Amino acid sequence: MDALEEVLALLKLPHRGSATPLEAEAFRRLRALLEERGLAPAAIPFRGVPSYGWELLFIGLLLALTPFSPLFPLLGALGFFLYFHGIRPWAFLLDRFPSQNLLAWKGEGERALVLMAHVDTAKTYFLYHPGRVRGFRRAFLVNAGLAFLAPFLAFTALAWPLGLYFLLQAALLLHRELSAPYVEGGNDNGSGVAVATALFLEAEPPPGWRLGLALTGCEEVGALGAKALLPHLPTGALVLNLDNVGRGELFYAEGEGMLLFFPYRGPLLEAAGKTPGARPVRYRLAYFDTLPLTQRGFSCLTLVRLEGGLPPDWHWPTDTFARLDEGALEGTLVYARSLLEKVFRES
């Protein structure tokens, strides 16, 4: 069994929902694998949430109160902007559930390159249905626009229809939290964990470099694992993130952001532009673990595979290990290997 197959076999659980016991079991298995290979991964514990739905539900309820006072939609619009900008000032109230990252290193040197992939899986939602998911970005932009208009519409005839719209959104989120299952997550992100781990196990950094492997938790609920990882990354570390790389055409993201756009910069992006096998994309659909790192000045790059502009089976129960494309996994590994070699050689 090669490394890709071995890692995928370890991750075949019913799900690996953020901050759940099955996420913890996946980390236990991954840590045991790395220790069997003679490595000493460090666990980085932190507190997270099992789902993002309750936060968006509360924001929706504030917006639903638009007919009663402009103060409520003002707070709702602010909460909407902060959440999708990666800022959660209310986190101390909600982040009560144990999660973790694993961080392992190879080599010695002042320069560092980190391979990153998130372990957790998300709950599904009606917007991810194959018949609706192509409109996901459009629905997000409509909600953003209405949220930011809501404070100005509080005393107009549109206040009640707008309030009812956001009340319906809150009801749908409540239904999600009470009944929606976590997905198995073969592509999102068993594929990324497998490729990142396999590459880390095979690669040897040249003199002057350290190579890291960062496996994160709670990416699906606000990139909380990446935020917890920040104090443990060396200054100036390069970060190559792998997410949803098990099917579709390979892309390298030039940046990301659901509201504001944060471009990537640095040697990894430059190397990707010189390496055949992947096309560039400005990723606006959602966020990756690289978002909080990029916001804080780290040089990042994310590899992702898309079909029609979307990750295949994105957050839907069809995202199973059985639907992974072995050729896509191998192709991503080959491309990521070429990127590392180019960066080590030219930087």
ChimeraX attribute file (.defattr): number of C-alpha atoms within 10 A of each C-alpha:
attribute: neighborCount
match mode: 1-to-1
recipient: residues
	/A:1	7
	/A:2	7
	/A:3	16
	/A:4	22
	/A:5	13
	/A:6	13
	/A:7	22
	/A:8	18
	/A:9	14
	/A:10	17
	/A:11	27
	/A:12	16
	/A:13	16
	/A:14	12
	/A:15	23
	/A:16	29
	/A:17	27
	/A:18	32
	/A:19	25
	/A:20	21
	/A:21	15
	/A:22	18
	/A:23	23
	/A:24	21
	/A:25	15
	/A:26	19
	/A:27	25
	/A:28	14
	/A:29	14
	/A:30	21
	/A:31	21
	/A:32	15
	/A:33	18
	/A:34	16
	/A:35	13
	/A:36	10
	/A:37	10
	/A:38	9
	/A:39	15
	/A:40	16
	/A:41	21
	/A:42	14
	/A:43	17
	/A:44	16
	/A:45	15
	/A:46	20
	/A:47	19
	/A:48	27
	/A:49	24
	/A:50	25
	/A:51	22
	/A:52	18
	/A:53	21
	/A:54	17
	/A:55	19
	/A:56	19
	/A:57	20
	/A:58	16
	/A:59	23
	/A:60	27
	/A:61	21
	/A:62	23
	/A:63	35
	/A:64	27
	/A:65	23
	/A:66	30
	/A:67	23
	/A:68	14
	/A:69	14
	/A:70	19
	/A:71	16
	/A:72	21
	/A:73	30
	/A:74	21
	/A:75	16
	/A:76	26
	/A:77	24
	/A:78	14
	/A:79	24
	/A:80	21
	/A:81	18
	/A:82	14
	/A:83	18
	/A:84	17
	/A:85	19
	/A:86	17
	/A:87	14
	/A:88	14
	/A:89	10
	/A:90	11
	/A:91	13
	/A:92	10
	/A:93	7
	/A:94	14
	/A:95	16
	/A:96	14
	/A:97	14
	/A:98	19
	/A:99	27
	/A:100	26
	/A:101	24
	/A:102	24
	/A:103	22
	/A:104	20
	/A:105	18
	/A:106	18
	/A:107	14
	/A:108	14
	/A:109	13
	/A:110	12
	/A:111	17
	/A:112	22
	/A:113	25
	/A:114	23
	/A:115	27
	/A:116	28
	/A:117	32
	/A:118	30
	/A:119	33
	/A:120	34
	/A:121	31
	/A:122	27
	/A:123	26
	/A:124	19
	/A:125	21
	/A:126	15
	/A:127	15
	/A:128	17
	/A:129	17
	/A:130	14
	/A:131	9
	/A:132	11
	/A:133	19
	/A:134	15
	/A:135	12
	/A:136	16
	/A:137	14
	/A:138	12
	/A:139	14
	/A:140	15
	/A:141	13
	/A:142	11
	/A:143	17
	/A:144	18
	/A:145	12
	/A:146	18
	/A:147	28
	/A:148	18
	/A:149	15
	/A:150	27
	/A:151	22
	/A:152	14
	/A:153	19
	/A:154	24
	/A:155	15
	/A:156	10
	/A:157	10
	/A:158	13
	/A:159	23
	/A:160	17
	/A:161	13
	/A:162	22
	/A:163	23
	/A:164	17
	/A:165	16
	/A:166	23
	/A:167	19
	/A:168	15
	/A:169	19
	/A:170	23
	/A:171	14
	/A:172	15
	/A:173	23
	/A:174	17
	/A:175	13
	/A:176	18
	/A:177	19
	/A:178	9
	/A:179	12
	/A:180	15
	/A:181	16
	/A:182	22
	/A:183	24
	/A:184	27
	/A:185	31
	/A:186	28
	/A:187	30
	/A:188	31
	/A:189	25
	/A:190	33
	/A:191	32
	/A:192	31
	/A:193	33
	/A:194	28
	/A:195	31
	/A:196	29
	/A:197	24
	/A:198	18
	/A:199	20
	/A:200	22
	/A:201	15
	/A:202	9
	/A:203	13
	/A:204	13
	/A:205	19
	/A:206	14
	/A:207	12
	/A:208	12
	/A:209	17
	/A:210	20
	/A:211	23
	/A:212	25
	/A:213	24
	/A:214	29
	/A:215	29
	/A:216	27
	/A:217	36
	/A:218	34
	/A:219	24
	/A:220	26
	/A:221	22
	/A:222	24
	/A:223	22
	/A:224	25
	/A:225	31
	/A:226	25
	/A:227	20
	/A:228	19
	/A:229	21
	/A:230	14
	/A:231	9
	/A:232	10
	/A:233	18
	/A:234	15
	/A:235	13
	/A:236	13
	/A:237	19
	/A:238	23
	/A:239	24
	/A:240	24
	/A:241	26
	/A:242	31
	/A:243	25
	/A:244	28
	/A:245	33
	/A:246	32
	/A:247	23
	/A:248	19
	/A:249	19
	/A:250	23
	/A:251	21
	/A:252	23
	/A:253	23
	/A:254	22
	/A:255	24
	/A:256	24
	/A:257	19
	/A:258	18
	/A:259	16
	/A:260	11
	/A:261	14
	/A:262	18
	/A:263	19
	/A:264	24
	/A:265	16
	/A:266	13
	/A:267	19
	/A:268	23
	/A:269	23
	/A:270	16
	/A:271	18
	/A:272	26
	/A:273	16
	/A:274	11
	/A:275	14
	/A:276	11
	/A:277	17
	/A:278	20
	/A:279	16
	/A:280	15
	/A:281	17
	/A:282	16
	/A:283	23
	/A:284	16
	/A:285	17
	/A:286	15
	/A:287	20
	/A:288	24
	/A:289	26
	/A:290	27
	/A:291	26
	/A:292	24
	/A:293	19
	/A:294	19
	/A:295	14
	/A:296	10
	/A:297	13
	/A:298	22
	/A:299	22
	/A:300	27
	/A:301	28
	/A:302	26
	/A:303	24
	/A:304	26
	/A:305	25
	/A:306	18
	/A:307	12
	/A:308	9
	/A:309	13
	/A:310	17
	/A:311	22
	/A:312	23
	/A:313	23
	/A:314	21
	/A:315	25
	/A:316	24
	/A:317	17
	/A:318	18
	/A:319	21
	/A:320	19
	/A:321	20
	/A:322	9
	/A:323	14
	/A:324	19
	/A:325	16
	/A:326	14
	/A:327	11
	/A:328	18
	/A:329	22
	/A:330	15
	/A:331	19
	/A:332	28
	/A:333	21
	/A:334	14
	/A:335	19
	/A:336	23
	/A:337	17
	/A:338	17
	/A:339	23
	/A:340	21
	/A:341	15
	/A:342	18
	/A:343	17
	/A:344	17
	/A:345	9
	/A:346	9
	/A:347	10
